Amino acid sequence: MGRLFGTDGVRGVANADLTAELALGLSVAAAHVLAEAGTFEGHRPTAVVGRDPRASGEFLEAAVVAGLASAGVDVMRVGVLPTPAVAYLTGALGADLGVMLSASHNAMPDNGIKFFARGGHKLADELEDRIEAVYDQHRTGEPWDRPTGAGVGRVADYKEGFDQYVTHLLSVLPNRLDGLKIVLDEAHGAASGVSPAAFQQAGAEVITIGATPDGLNINDGCGSTHLEMLKAAVVEHGADLGIAHDGDADRCLAVDHTGAEVDGDQILAVLALAMREAGTLRGDTVVATVMSNLGFKLAMEREGLQLVQTAVGDRYVLESMKEHDYALGGEQSGHVIVMDHATTGDGTLTGLLLAARVAATGRSLAELAGVMERLPQVLINVKDVDKSRVKTSAELGAAVAEAERTLGTTGRVLLRPSGTEPLVRVMVEAADIEQARAVAGQLADVVKSALG
């Protein structure tokens, strides 16, 4: 069996790859690994469990809760809430671990399990490996150490979690949103309740779309992966801006008053300048991945801010932020981490802070996002090649060097071997889209010939 944990928890088709048995077993294993330090005299370990609205989340939640309680963990079931809400409540309530059931932006048939350690922090690889090892150990026959009698965990609904999380979001805002008309696309997901509540209580006039989850319609033609409905609604209602989340609301993308998309790079740029002005951007530094648009890097340089780039994945952004105590980081996809107020990407928080900047400055989102110009970006996936030779092929190295000379300082080349498939991603940015396409096509041909 391959490694169960991927880049963001354990995911798969619910009831096929991700079964009730797997969910129960992983939860027991997680209890043994993450709650063991909490089982001292006078203290019972506790867990916060939340989910997105997927139909499969109902039976998976039951399995997770059963596993935790059978391992002697008291469970606070918070119901349908965003991933960052579960992370926040895990820390705020002093729980030993948190569990979120969601497959984020994936289609409805998928689901996933994400664990948080004490404090609401994502797990390091070492902790995930320990959970897998304990799970495998008992899956192959070694019996669990099962408490009995008063030792079994108790289960209770924690209905206060909704209001507690909204109160936290509002406490972070530097100013109110009065006078703004905002369209929210909730992807029929986990933020369908809390996000409109937070924006309304902050003073905005709110129009919601994609906010009637029925368990089957999550991410279906809406949300941060399908912005068409939001763009149309913003223009139709004459709104100041639109905010889109994904299924578990750890992402935020935006739309300005003209219906133009504002991506994660542009949101980072707007928030970076706001935080520098407020004196909260430690080290005048922003953390992003190597996939951030070159226009973002050029904008940060022009504004006198430092940019630290990591491997692709919000976990790597978070690791860099923790290691160096940076305050702001994120990805082009809309995962934005404001470290002083969240332990993970929080789409609702990001949207609120973006809207607060619009309200405070009196400038449109289009004008604020204009601090950076997105350079044309072309991505080609070259399949069925030996991705392990990307860095060692002399032919490919020469082709990349020539492409970089051609592009000069207004473009760049990035070759990325896929982590899961036998393919290489060729990404080229340039000031001119035709030049980007031409250079990307030439490099893709060399990748085929050199690594095929």
C-alpha positions as CSV (number, residue, x, y, z in Angstrom):
1,M,0.0,0.0,0.0
2,G,1.4,3.5,-0.9
3,R,1.5,6.4,1.4
4,L,-2.1,7.3,2.5
5,F,-1.4,11.0,3.2
6,G,-1.0,13.3,0.2
7,T,-0.2,17.0,0.1
8,D,-3.3,17.9,2.1
9,G,-4.5,14.9,4.2
10,V,-6.0,11.7,3.0
11,R,-8.3,12.0,-0.1
12,G,-10.2,9.7,-2.4
13,V,-13.6,8.8,-3.7
14,A,-15.8,8.4,-0.7
15,N,-17.0,4.9,0.0
16,A,-14.5,3.5,-2.5
17,D,-11.0,4.8,-1.7
18,L,-12.0,6.6,1.5
19,T,-14.2,4.1,3.4
20,A,-15.8,4.2,6.8
21,E,-13.4,1.5,7.9
22,L,-10.4,3.6,6.8
23,A,-11.8,6.7,8.5
24,L,-12.4,4.9,11.7
25,G,-9.0,3.3,11.8
26,L,-7.1,6.5,10.9
27,S,-9.0,8.3,13.6
28,V,-8.0,5.8,16.3
29,A,-4.4,6.0,15.1
30,A,-4.5,9.8,15.1
31,A,-5.9,9.7,18.7
32,H,-3.0,7.5,19.8
33,V,-0.4,9.7,18.1
34,L,-1.8,13.2,18.7
35,A,-3.7,12.8,22.0
36,E,-1.2,10.7,23.8
37,A,0.5,13.7,25.4
38,G,-3.0,14.8,26.7
39,T,-3.7,11.6,28.6
40,F,-2.3,12.5,31.9
41,E,-4.0,12.3,35.3
42,G,-6.9,14.7,35.6
43,H,-7.1,15.4,31.8
44,R,-9.1,13.7,29.2
45,P,-8.0,14.2,25.6
46,T,-10.4,16.2,23.4
47,A,-11.0,16.6,19.6
48,V,-12.8,19.1,17.4
49,V,-14.5,17.5,14.4
50,G,-16.0,19.4,11.5
51,R,-17.0,18.8,7.9
52,D,-18.1,20.3,4.7
53,P,-21.7,19.6,3.4
54,R,-20.9,16.6,1.2
55,A,-23.4,13.8,1.6
56,S,-20.5,11.4,2.3
57,G,-19.4,13.6,5.1
58,E,-22.3,12.4,7.2
59,F,-21.2,8.7,7.4
60,L,-17.5,9.6,7.5
61,E,-18.1,12.0,10.4
62,A,-19.9,9.1,12.2
63,A,-16.9,6.9,11.6
64,V,-14.4,9.5,12.8
65,V,-16.3,10.3,15.9
66,A,-16.7,6.6,16.7
67,G,-13.0,6.0,16.2
68,L,-12.0,8.9,18.5
69,A,-14.5,8.1,21.2
70,S,-13.5,4.4,21.2
71,A,-9.9,5.6,21.8
72,G,-10.9,7.5,24.9
73,V,-11.1,11.0,23.3
74,D,-14.0,13.4,24.1
75,V,-15.4,14.8,20.8
76,M,-16.8,18.3,20.2
77,R,-18.7,18.0,17.0
78,V,-19.0,21.4,15.3
79,G,-20.9,20.4,12.2
80,V,-20.6,22.1,8.8
81,L,-17.8,24.7,9.1
82,P,-14.8,25.7,7.0
83,T,-11.4,24.1,7.4
84,P,-9.9,27.2,9.0
85,A,-12.8,27.4,11.5
86,V,-12.0,23.8,12.6
87,A,-8.3,24.8,12.9
88,Y,-9.1,27.9,14.8
89,L,-11.5,26.2,17.2
90,T,-9.0,23.4,17.8
91,G,-6.6,26.0,19.2
92,A,-9.2,28.2,20.9
93,L,-10.8,25.4,22.8
94,G,-7.4,23.8,23.8
95,A,-8.2,20.5,22.0
96,D,-5.6,17.9,21.5
97,L,-6.4,17.4,17.9
98,G,-8.8,18.6,15.2
99,V,-10.4,16.7,12.3
100,M,-11.9,18.2,9.1
101,L,-13.8,16.1,6.6
102,S,-13.5,17.7,3.1
103,A,-12.0,17.3,-0.3
104,S,-11.7,21.1,-0.7
105,H,-12.3,22.1,-4.4
106,N,-12.7,18.5,-5.6
107,A,-16.0,17.3,-7.1
108,M,-18.7,15.9,-4.8
109,P,-17.9,12.2,-5.0
110,D,-14.5,12.8,-3.4
111,N,-13.9,13.4,0.3
112,G,-10.9,13.7,2.6
113,I,-9.7,13.6,6.2
114,K,-7.4,16.3,7.4
115,F,-5.9,16.2,10.9
116,F,-4.7,19.2,13.0
117,A,-2.4,19.0,15.9
118,R,-2.8,20.9,19.2
119,G,-3.0,24.6,18.5
120,G,-4.8,24.0,15.2
121,H,-1.6,23.4,13.2
122,K,-1.2,21.2,10.1
123,L,0.7,18.0,10.6
124,A,4.4,17.7,9.8
125,D,5.3,14.7,7.5
126,E,6.8,13.0,10.6
127,L,3.4,13.0,12.4
128,E,1.5,11.8,9.4
129,D,4.0,8.9,9.0
130,R,3.6,8.0,12.7
131,I,-0.2,7.9,12.2
132,E,0.1,5.7,9.2
133,A,2.5,3.4,11.0
134,V,0.1,3.0,13.9
135,Y,-2.8,2.4,11.5
136,D,-0.9,-0.2,9.5
137,Q,0.3,-1.9,12.7
138,H,-3.2,-2.5,13.9
139,R,-4.7,-3.1,10.5
140,T,-2.5,-6.1,10.2
141,G,-3.7,-7.7,13.3
142,E,-2.3,-6.1,16.5
143,P,-5.2,-5.2,18.8
144,W,-5.9,-1.7,19.9
145,D,-5.6,-0.7,23.5
146,R,-9.3,-0.1,24.1
147,P,-10.6,1.8,27.2
148,T,-13.9,0.6,28.8
149,G,-16.5,1.9,31.2
150,A,-15.9,5.6,32.1
151,G,-12.7,5.5,30.0
152,V,-14.5,5.8,26.6
153,G,-14.9,9.2,25.0
154,R,-18.0,11.2,25.2
155,V,-19.6,13.0,22.2
156,A,-21.3,16.3,22.2
157,D,-22.4,18.9,19.6
158,Y,-20.6,22.2,20.1
159,K,-23.1,24.6,18.5
160,E,-21.2,27.7,19.8
161,G,-18.5,27.1,17.2
162,F,-20.3,29.0,14.5
163,D,-20.6,32.3,16.4
164,Q,-17.2,31.9,18.1
165,Y,-15.5,31.7,14.7
166,V,-17.5,34.7,13.2
167,T,-16.6,36.7,16.3
168,H,-12.9,35.9,15.7
169,L,-13.1,37.0,12.1
170,L,-14.7,40.3,13.0
171,S,-12.2,40.9,15.7
172,V,-9.4,40.8,13.1
173,L,-10.9,43.4,10.8
174,P,-9.1,46.8,10.9
175,N,-12.2,48.7,9.8
176,R,-15.9,48.1,8.9
177,L,-17.3,47.4,5.4
178,D,-20.2,49.9,5.5
179,G,-21.1,51.2,2.1
180,L,-19.8,48.2,0.2
181,K,-22.0,45.9,-1.9
182,I,-20.4,42.5,-2.2
183,V,-21.4,39.3,-4.0
184,L,-20.3,36.1,-2.2
185,D,-20.0,32.7,-4.0
186,E,-19.8,30.0,-1.4
187,A,-19.5,27.0,-3.8
188,H,-22.4,25.4,-1.9
189,G,-19.7,24.6,0.6
190,A,-18.6,24.8,4.2
191,A,-18.7,28.6,4.4
192,S,-22.3,29.0,3.2
193,G,-23.4,30.1,6.6
194,V,-20.5,31.8,8.3
195,S,-19.2,33.8,5.4
196,P,-22.4,35.8,4.7
197,A,-22.9,36.2,8.4
198,A,-19.4,37.7,8.9
199,F,-19.7,40.1,5.9
200,Q,-23.1,41.3,7.0
201,Q,-22.1,41.8,10.6
202,A,-19.1,43.8,9.3
203,G,-21.5,46.2,7.6
204,A,-21.5,45.1,3.9
205,E,-24.6,44.7,1.8
206,V,-24.3,41.1,0.8
207,I,-25.7,39.1,-2.2
208,T,-25.1,35.4,-2.0
209,I,-24.9,32.8,-4.8
210,G,-23.9,29.1,-4.4
211,A,-25.0,29.2,-0.7
212,T,-27.7,26.5,-0.6
213,P,-25.8,23.3,-0.1
214,D,-27.8,20.1,-0.4
215,G,-24.9,17.6,0.0
216,L,-24.6,17.0,-3.8
217,N,-24.0,20.4,-5.3
218,I,-20.7,21.4,-3.7
219,N,-18.3,23.0,-6.2
220,D,-20.8,22.3,-9.0
221,G,-20.2,25.1,-11.6
222,C,-19.5,27.6,-8.8
223,G,-16.9,28.7,-6.3
224,S,-13.3,29.6,-6.8
225,T,-12.8,27.0,-9.6
226,H,-15.7,28.4,-11.6
227,L,-15.8,32.1,-11.5
228,E,-18.2,32.7,-14.4
229,M,-21.4,33.0,-12.2
230,L,-19.7,35.4,-9.8
231,K,-18.4,37.6,-12.6
232,A,-21.9,37.9,-14.1
233,A,-23.5,38.5,-10.7
234,V,-21.1,41.3,-9.7
235,V,-21.8,43.1,-13.0
236,E,-25.6,42.5,-12.8
237,H,-25.9,43.8,-9.3
238,G,-23.5,46.7,-9.7
239,A,-21.4,45.4,-6.8
240,D,-18.1,46.8,-5.6
241,L,-16.5,43.3,-5.7
242,G,-17.1,39.6,-5.5
243,I,-15.5,36.9,-3.3
244,A,-15.4,33.2,-4.2
245,H,-14.5,30.4,-1.9
246,D,-13.9,26.7,-2.6
247,G,-15.7,23.8,-0.9
248,D,-13.9,24.0,2.5
249,A,-13.3,27.8,2.3
250,D,-9.5,27.8,2.8
251,R,-9.2,29.7,-0.5
252,C,-10.3,33.1,-1.7
253,L,-10.4,34.5,-5.2
254,A,-12.0,37.8,-6.1
255,V,-13.7,39.7,-8.9
256,D,-13.6,43.5,-9.3
257,H,-16.5,45.7,-10.2
258,T,-15.9,45.2,-13.9
259,G,-16.1,41.4,-13.6
260,A,-12.4,40.9,-14.0
261,E,-10.7,38.2,-11.9
262,V,-8.4,39.1,-9.1
263,D,-6.2,36.1,-8.3
264,G,-4.2,35.0,-5.3
265,D,-1.1,36.9,-6.4
266,Q,-3.0,40.1,-6.7
267,I,-4.7,39.6,-3.4
268,L,-1.3,39.0,-1.7
269,A,0.0,42.2,-3.3
270,V,-2.9,44.3,-2.0
271,L,-2.7,42.8,1.5
272,A,1.1,43.1,1.6
273,L,0.9,46.9,1.0
274,A,-1.9,47.2,3.6
275,M,0.0,45.3,6.2
276,R,3.2,47.3,5.5
277,E,1.2,50.5,6.0
278,A,-0.2,49.1,9.3
279,G,3.3,48.0,10.4
280,T,2.4,44.3,10.6
281,L,4.3,42.9,7.6
282,R,7.3,41.6,9.5
283,G,10.6,42.0,7.7
284,D,8.7,43.7,4.8
285,T,8.5,40.1,3.4
286,V,5.9,38.1,1.6
287,V,6.1,34.3,1.1
288,A,4.8,32.7,-2.2
289,T,5.5,29.7,-4.4
290,V,7.6,29.4,-7.5
291,M,4.4,29.4,-9.5
292,S,3.5,33.0,-8.6
293,N,3.3,35.2,-11.6
294,L,6.5,37.1,-12.5
295,G,4.4,40.2,-12.4
296,F,4.0,39.7,-8.6
297,K,7.7,39.4,-8.1
298,L,8.4,42.6,-10.1
299,A,5.6,44.5,-8.2
300,M,7.1,43.5,-4.8
301,E,10.6,44.6,-6.0
302,R,9.2,47.9,-7.2
303,E,7.4,48.5,-3.8
304,G,10.6,47.7,-1.9
305,L,9.3,44.4,-0.4
306,Q,11.2,41.1,-0.1
307,L,9.8,38.0,-1.8
308,V,10.6,34.5,-0.5
309,Q,9.6,31.7,-2.9
310,T,9.0,28.1,-1.9
311,A,8.0,24.8,-3.6
312,V,4.4,24.5,-4.8
313,G,1.9,23.8,-2.0
314,D,0.6,25.9,0.9
315,R,2.2,23.6,3.4
316,Y,5.7,24.8,2.1
317,V,4.6,28.4,2.3
318,L,3.5,27.8,5.9
319,E,6.7,26.0,6.8
320,S,8.8,29.0,5.6
321,M,6.5,31.5,7.4
322,K,6.8,29.5,10.7
323,E,10.6,29.1,10.4
324,H,11.3,32.8,9.8
325,D,8.3,34.4,11.6
326,Y,6.9,36.0,8.4
327,A,3.3,37.4,8.7
328,L,1.9,36.9,5.1
329,G,2.1,34.2,2.5
330,G,0.1,32.4,-0.1
331,E,-0.5,30.9,-3.5
332,Q,-1.8,32.1,-6.8
333,S,-4.7,29.7,-6.3
334,G,-6.0,31.8,-3.4
335,H,-4.6,30.1,-0.4
336,V,-3.6,33.1,1.7
337,I,-2.2,32.8,5.2
338,V,-2.2,35.7,7.6
339,M,-0.1,34.2,10.4
340,D,-1.1,36.5,13.2
341,H,-4.8,35.5,12.9
342,A,-4.8,32.0,11.3
343,T,-2.8,28.8,11.3
344,T,-3.9,27.9,7.7
345,G,-5.3,29.5,4.6
346,D,-8.6,31.2,5.5
347,G,-10.8,32.2,2.5
348,T,-13.3,34.2,4.6
349,L,-10.7,36.1,6.5
350,T,-8.8,36.9,3.3
351,G,-12.0,38.2,1.7
352,L,-12.9,40.3,4.7
353,L,-9.4,41.8,4.8
354,L,-9.5,42.5,1.0
355,A,-12.9,44.2,1.3
356,A,-11.6,46.2,4.3
357,R,-8.8,47.6,2.2
358,V,-11.3,48.7,-0.4
359,A,-13.5,50.4,2.2
360,A,-10.5,52.0,4.0
361,T,-8.9,53.5,0.9
362,G,-12.0,54.4,-1.0
363,R,-10.3,52.9,-4.1
364,S,-11.8,50.2,-6.3
365,L,-10.5,46.7,-6.1
366,A,-9.5,47.1,-9.8
367,E,-7.3,50.0,-8.9
368,L,-5.8,48.3,-5.8
369,A,-5.0,45.1,-7.8
370,G,-3.4,47.2,-10.5
371,V,-0.3,47.4,-8.2
372,M,0.8,44.3,-10.2
373,E,0.5,43.4,-13.9
374,R,-0.1,39.7,-14.6
375,L,2.3,38.6,-17.3
376,P,1.0,36.1,-19.8
377,Q,1.7,32.6,-18.5
378,V,1.7,29.4,-20.7
379,L,1.7,25.9,-19.1
380,I,2.2,22.7,-21.2
381,N,2.1,19.2,-19.6
382,V,4.5,16.9,-21.5
383,K,3.4,13.3,-20.8
384,D,5.1,9.9,-20.8
385,V,8.7,11.2,-20.2
386,D,11.4,10.3,-17.7
387,K,10.8,13.2,-15.3
388,S,13.7,12.1,-13.1
389,R,16.2,13.4,-15.7
390,V,14.9,17.0,-15.8
391,K,17.9,18.4,-13.9
392,T,20.5,16.1,-15.5
393,S,19.8,16.3,-19.2
394,A,22.4,18.4,-20.9
395,E,20.2,18.9,-24.0
396,L,17.3,20.2,-21.9
397,G,19.6,22.4,-19.8
398,A,21.0,24.1,-22.9
399,A,17.5,24.6,-24.2
400,V,16.4,26.3,-21.0
401,A,19.4,28.5,-20.9
402,E,18.7,29.6,-24.5
403,A,15.0,30.3,-23.6
404,E,16.0,32.4,-20.6
405,R,18.4,34.4,-22.8
406,T,15.6,35.0,-25.3
407,L,13.1,36.1,-22.6
408,G,15.6,38.3,-20.7
409,T,14.4,40.1,-17.5
410,T,10.8,40.3,-18.6
411,G,10.1,36.5,-18.7
412,R,11.0,33.3,-17.0
413,V,11.0,29.5,-17.5
414,L,10.0,26.8,-15.0
415,L,10.2,23.0,-15.5
416,R,8.4,21.0,-12.8
417,P,8.3,17.2,-12.7
418,S,4.8,16.0,-11.6
419,G,4.7,14.5,-8.1
420,T,2.2,11.9,-9.1
421,E,2.3,11.3,-12.9
422,P,5.1,10.6,-15.5
423,L,5.0,14.1,-16.9
424,V,6.9,17.4,-16.8
425,R,5.2,20.7,-16.6
426,V,6.7,23.4,-18.8
427,M,5.7,26.9,-17.7
428,V,6.8,30.1,-19.5
429,E,6.0,33.7,-18.7
430,A,6.7,36.6,-21.0
431,A,5.5,40.2,-21.6
432,D,4.0,39.0,-24.9
433,I,1.6,36.0,-25.0
434,E,2.7,34.9,-28.4
435,Q,6.4,34.8,-27.3
436,A,5.4,32.8,-24.2
437,R,3.5,30.3,-26.4
438,A,6.4,30.0,-28.9
439,V,9.0,29.5,-26.2
440,A,6.9,27.0,-24.2
441,G,6.2,25.0,-27.4
442,Q,9.9,24.8,-28.3
443,L,10.8,23.7,-24.8
444,A,8.0,21.1,-24.7
445,D,9.4,19.6,-27.9
446,V,12.9,19.4,-26.3
447,V,11.4,17.8,-23.2
448,K,9.8,15.1,-25.5
449,S,13.0,14.5,-27.5
450,A,15.4,14.6,-24.5
451,L,13.4,12.7,-21.9
452,G,11.0,10.6,-24.0
